[in-house]
Amino acid sequence: MKLIFAIVNNDDAHNVATALTKSGYSATKLASTGGFLMAGNTTFMICCENTAVDGIIAIIAQNSRKRKQFVPTASSISAENAPVSYPVEVSVGGATVFVTDIERFEKL
């Protein structure tokens, strides 16, 4: 058996959860926060048979998309000694997926 941890942007979490449920997979959802942008994410924990891993990852990939977002940079000092912050475009979204072996899984 495998345990899949899928960290998904909050904007995509509903679509991922709906697609997993429609495909017959159950998942535990946890609220999480990314370290770089401090933005909200959803972490899905999905236990499955080894043969289902690729299908689940495909569902996650089909329902998570990358997007561009502007974020402020650290302040620098302008010629007038005033703090200035310039936005930088970064890629957000998509999914980060970890797959681990699991010895035992019980749903009580």
N, C-alpha and C positions, 0 to 999 in steps of 0.2 A: 504494500500500500504506500501511497505517497500523500504528503501534505503540501499543498500549494499555498504560498503566501503571495497575494497579488495586491500591490499598492497602486491605487487608481486615483486620479484626480477627482475631487468631489463633483465636478461638472459631468463626469462620465459614470459615476457610481450607480445611478439609477438604471441606466441602460445596461450596464454589466450585470447587475443583480437580476433584472428582468430576463435577460437572455439566458443566464445560468439556470434560473427557475424554469423557464420554458423548455430547456433542454433536459430537465430532470435532475439537476445537481443542486444540492443544498450547500449553503455557505454561511459562515459566521462573519458578520460585519463589525469592524472596530473603527472608531474614529481615530485618526492619526494626523500628525502634523509634520510636514517636510522640514528638514533642517536648514536648507538653503534659503528658500523664499518664505519660510514660516507660514505656508499656505495649508489649508485643510485638505486632507486626503481621506480615503476610505481604504482600510486594509481588509481584504477578504481572506479567510482561512477556509480552504476546501480540501476535504479528505476524499481520496478516490482510489480506484484500482489503477495499477501501473498503465494499463492500456488506455485509460481515459485522459491522461495528462495532456497529450497533444491536442485533443479536441477541446479541452477546457481552455488551454492557452489560446487556441484559435478564436474561441468565443470572446475572450478578454481582448484580444487584439482587434477584432472586428468592431468592438463597442467602446474602444478607448482611442482617442485621437490626440495627436500633438498639436499644439497651437502656439502662437507667438504672443508674448506679453511684455509690456514695458515695466521695468522696475527701477526705482531710484538707486543711484550709486551712493557710495559714501561721500560725504560733503568734502569739497575742496575749497580753497580760499580764492576769491576773485581778486582782481587788481585793486578793488576798493576795500579789501579785507573783510568782505562779507561772505558768509558761507554759501556755496552754490552746489546744487545737486543736479546731475545730468542723468536723464533716464537712459537705460540700456535695454535693448531687446534681448529676451531670453526665450528659449523653448520650454514650454511646460506641457503637462498632460502626458498622454500615453499611459504606460503601465510598467512597473518594475515587478518581475515575477521571480520567486524563489521556489524551488521544488526540493523537498527533503524526503528521505525515507522515514517511515513511521512503523513502529512495531505493533502498535495496538490502537484501535479506535473503537469507541463505544458511544452509542447515542442512548442515553438513559432517560 
